[in-house]
Amino acid sequence: MAAPDLERIPIRNVALAQLTPFGPWQLNLSHDRDHHLLLWITRGQGVALLDGVRSGVSLHSAIFVPAHHLMAIDLGRQSFGQAALISKDQGEHWPDQPVHLKIRETGKQAELVTLLDAVNREHTLGDNLLSQSLQSYASLIGIWLQRYQTAAPPDSKKTAARKLMQRYCHRLVHAYGSGESMADHANALNVTPTHLTRVCKSETGHTAASLLTQRLLYAARTELISTPDQSKDIAQRLGFGSSAYFSRFIQVHTGQSPTALRRAAQQPASGS
């Protein structure tokens, strides 16, 4: 989902809850975004799925997801923190792969909080140098993240299973609306559907078909609440064979019709 104003404002901080105004699905369904995302978790726990790598989220977790990388973050109701939405044009000083760090040192926690607070302060000032100052702070946060990543213990080696997951996640980002089935994606990856399903289940806890369904459902729900387009047009863009099939897909996975979802979006809630 696009972040507002990031074409002219390079970084904007929001409370964690503001990422899900229409429900937890906006964060916990597998999806990608057209901007970078940095999460700083200060209370609660959950599970992160980043390019097919599953890991636990806990207090003082810093999670960075570059634009157009598959992600899903499932956090408990008591979780608290903030999110930095960063323009994808701010790529020079940021990692080019997802990063999940657990910041245990209080001094390092304070450094990150100080930088994020500085971004908030600049937005409050709002003078004619806002864009330039925010660009500088965005670069500093990216550099801080890369420095900490370099100092942290190295991640485990990439296994064949993890490499396959990354390739599948890449396809889900770039070809989820192609109308291809999970078996079609498996064939494109030169593996059998059974093997892809087994690897996905082992690495992520989800089947390959489930990840594809989640990505499609996220796109469908997002378009229904953010565009006035008719269901038939959305269905066509997302590779559904007909608007009737699209409507059944929405009904099965949400319990509501496309029209009902649109109506409910006029009154955001913390539902499914």
N, C-alpha and C positions, 0 to 999 in steps of 0.2 A: 504494500500500500504506500502510496506516495506521501512524503512528508511536506507539509505546507511551508512555503517561503524559502526552501533550501536552495533555490536557484539564486537568490539574492542574499540570503543569510546562511553562512556556511555551517553553523552549528546552533542547535536549540535544545535546551534541557526541558524535560517534562517529568512529572511524577510517574512512577511505574503504572499506576492505575489508569493514567491517561492513554496508555497504549491499547486499552481494551474497553472503550466506551460502549461498545455494542455486545460485549461478552468475552469470556476467556478464549473463545475460538480464535480471536484476532491474534493471539500469541501462541496458543498450544496446538493449532493445526500446522502441519508442515507447509511452509511457504517461503518465499523470498521477498525482498524489498528492493526498491530502486534507490535506496540511500543506505549508508553505513549506519549501524546501530551499536551503541555501547550501553550495556546495562550494568548498574552498580547496585548490588543487592545488600541491604543493611539489616534485613530481618526476614526470617522465613527460610523455606527450603523447597526443593523441587527437582525436576529433571530437565536437562537440556539435550537437545538433539541438533548437532551442528555438522552439516555435510556428512551425515551418516555415523557420526561418533556420539555415543550416548555417555553422559556424565552427570553426576549429582551436583545440584546447586545448593549452596548453603550460605550462611552468613559471610559477608565480605567477599563474595564472588564478583569478579569483573569479567563480563562476557562481551566480546566484540565479534560482530558478524558483518563482513563486508557486503556491499550491495551485490545482489544476484547470487547469493549462496543460500542453500536450503537450511532452514532453521525451524525449530519448534521448542518453545519454552513452556513447561507446565509447572506453574508455581502454586503453592498453597494459598488459601484465602487470606492468611495472616501475613503474607509476604509484603515487604515494603522496600522501596528504593527509588532510584531515579534512572532515567534513560536519556542519553544524548543522541539526538538525531543529527547525523553528519552528512553533508553533501557528498555524493559519490565523486565529485570533482576534487575533493580533499584526499587524494590517494597517495601522494608522495610520501607522507610521514606515517601512514597507517599500514598495519599488516595486510597482506593480500589473501590471507586465509583466516578462517574463524579461530578465535583464541578464547580459552576459558582459563582464567587465573584465579587462584584462591589467595587473596592478599592477607597474610597472617601478621605481618609486621605493622605495628601501630603507626610507625613513622611513615611507611609507604601508604597506608590508608589515608593518613592526613594529607600527604602530597596530592593524591588523586582528588580528595574532597576539596582541597584548596583550589585546584584548577577548575573543577566543576562549578564551585561557588563563584569563581571569577567570571565564568561565562554568564551566570545568572546576573551578576552585578553589571556587566556590560549591557545586557538587555535592558536593565532598569535605567541606565544612563541614556541609552538610545540616541546618542548624538550622531553627527554626520560622519564620524569615524567608526561607527559600529561595525560595519562589514570588515574593515581592515583589522580591527582589534580582535574580532571573533575568529578571523582566519588565523591570526597568530596563536590564539589560545587553542584552536583546533589542532594546529601543528604541534603545540607543546604537549597536548594530551596524547596525540598519536606517538610522539617520541617517547613520552613517559611509558606508554604501554609496551612499545618495542624494547625499551631498556629493561623493563621488568621481565618481559618474556625471555629475553636473552639470559638474564640472571637466574631464571627459574630452572628447576631440573628438567632435562629433556623429556619429551613425550616418548611413549613406546614406539618401536619401529612400525612402519606401515606394512601391515600384512597384506597378502593377496586379497583377503576378504575386505579389508578396509579400502584398498584401492578400487575394488569393484563397487563398493558403496559410494565412494566419491564420484565415480563415473555415472552411476545411476542417479545420484542426486543432481549432477550436472544436467542430465537429461530431463529430470523433473522440473528443473528451473527453466530450461530453454524449449522444451517440447511437450509440456504438460497439456497444452491445448491442441495438440496435433490430431487428436482422435485415436491415437494408437493405444492399444491395450497393454497391460503389463507384459504379456507374452511377446508383443511386438517390440517393446523396449528391451526385453531380454535378448531377443534375436539380434537387435542392433548392437548389443554389447557382446555378442558371440558367446552367450551362455544359455543354458536351458532355463525355462521359467521355474522349474523345480529348484535348480541351483540358486538362482537369484532370490527366490523366496526363502530358502534355507539360510542364506547369508544375511539377508535383511533381518530375519527373525532373530538370528544369533547376535547381530551387531546392534540392533536398535530396539528389539522387542516388538517390532511391527512387521507385518508381511510386506512384500513388495507392492502388492495390490492395494493395501491399506495406505501406504505412503502416496501412491498415485491418487487415490480417492481423496485423501486429505488435501493434496495440492489443488485438485480440481474444485473441491468444496470451498476452500478458502477463496479461490478466484471467483467462484460463482456468487458466494455471499457478499464479497466485496463489491462486485459489480452491481448487485441488486440494491445495495444500500448507498452506493456512491454515484450511480448513473441513472438517468430516466429511461434508459433503453428497454425495449420490449424483451420479454423472455426469449423469443425466437431469435433475436439478434445476438443476445448473450450466448445462447446455446450454440449458434453457428460459430461464434468466435472461439468457443472453448472446445470445439470438435465433437459436439453431441450430434447424433444423427437426426434428431427432430426436437422440436420444442416440447413435445409430449414426454419424450425420454428425459429431457432436462428437468421437467416438472416432477417426474417420478423420482429422479435422483435426489432432488432437493427434499421432497416429501419423506423419502426413506431415511435420509441422513439427518434431518432436522426435526421431523415431525410436523412441519408446516409447509404450506405451498409457497411458491415464490412471492405471490401477492401478499400473503400473510407476513412473510419475513420483511418485506418492504414497509408494511404498515407498522410492524413492531419496531422497526428502526427509527421511527419518528419519536419513540419514547425509549431511549437507551436504557438497558438494564444489565445486570450481571448474570444473565441467564446463560443457556448453552450456546 
